[in-house]
Amino acid sequence: MAVSVEDPEPAGERERAGRVPAVLGEPLMERDHAERVARVLKAIADPTRLQLLHLIQTAPCGEACVGELTERLGLRQPTVSHHLKTMNEAGLLARERRGTWVWYSADPEGLRVVREILRAPARAEG
């Protein structure tokens, strides 16, 4: 039995029927930007990290130290420090050492990146 590989429907009819994908008109995201976005998404794709970010952002002065966060979450200090380090390296948190304590605050640029990721790109009407 012979199988035809020809499409019996002309291309124009497929387009009108909505079965042909639109041409990708937006430029490709630069690789270094894509890697940064991926690091940020990995850093916040964890429930504990999301809780930490929320606690820090809603703290009275917009910052918190490891001891406060450990107590609030009921986790051990090494666990909290690991999560904070991951978010700091991804650019989501800024850190400042004050004596023996390290204080963390949300990094505005890192949060801007998250907002950009979540914002849908504007579509050209045509």
N, C-alpha and C positions, 0 to 999 in steps of 0.2 A: 504494500500500500504506500503510495507516494504522499508525502507531507509537503504542503506549500508553505514557503517561508515569506511569501509576499503578503503584504497587508492589503486586504480588499478595500479598506476605507482610506480615501485620500487624506493627506496630512491636514488640510484646511478643515475638513469635517471633524477630525479628532480634536483640533484646537477649539473649534466652536463647541464641542461637546465637553470641554474641560478636562480632557484626558491626557493632555501634553503638559508636562511641567513647565512652569514659567522659566524664562532665561534668568540665570543668576546675575543680576546687574550690579550688586554691591561688590566692592573690592574685597578680596580675601583678607581676613584678619592677619596682621603681621604675626609671625611665629613667636617673637619674644613677648608680645602682648597676650597671645593665647596662652603661653606658659605662665605668665603672671596671673591671668584670670583663673587658670586651673589651680594654681597654688592657693589663691584666695578661696576658691570654692571648696577645695579639700580641707582648708583650715576651718571653715565654718560648717562643714558637713558632719558635725558631731554634736549630739545633744548637750554634752557637758560644755563644749566650747560655746555653743549658743547661749547657754545659761550664764557662763562667765562673761561673755560680751554684754549681755543684758544687765547683769549685776554692775559691771563697770560703768556702763552708760547711764544707769539710773542712780548711781551713787551720788550723795549730796554734792560733792565737789567734782564729780565726773572722773574720779579715780579711786582705786582701791589697792590695798597691799595684799600680798599672798596670804598672810595670816587671816585677814578678814574673809577672804574668799574661801579658804580651806574650812574655816568654821561654819560659814553659811551653807556650803555644799555638803559638808559632812564627809569630805574626802581627805586623804593624806596629802601632806605638803608636796612630796615628789610628784604625785599625780597632777595636782593643780599646776605646779611649776612647769611640767611637761606641756600641758595644754596651753599655758600662757606663752611659753617659748615658741610653740608652733604658730600661734596667732601673731606673735611679734615678728617672727621671721617672714610671715606672709604679708606683713605690712598693715595688719588690722589694729595692732596695739602699739603704743609707744611705752617705753619703760624708763624709769628714773630711779637710780639707787639713792636712798637716803639713809645713811648709816648702815645698819645691818638689814634693813628692809628694802624691798623693791616695790615701787608703786607703778601701777599700770593705768593707762588711760586710752580711750579709743583714738586711733589715728584718723584724722579727718580725710586724708587722701585715700587711705585703705577703704574707708566706708564709702567714699565717692565711687571707687571702683565697683563695690558691691551694688550700689544704686544703678550704675551704668549697665551692669550685667542684667539686672532685673528689669530695666526699662526697655520696652519693646522699641525697636528702631522705627522711625517714621516711614511710612509706606508712601511711595509716589502714586498719586492718583493718575490714572491714564486712561 
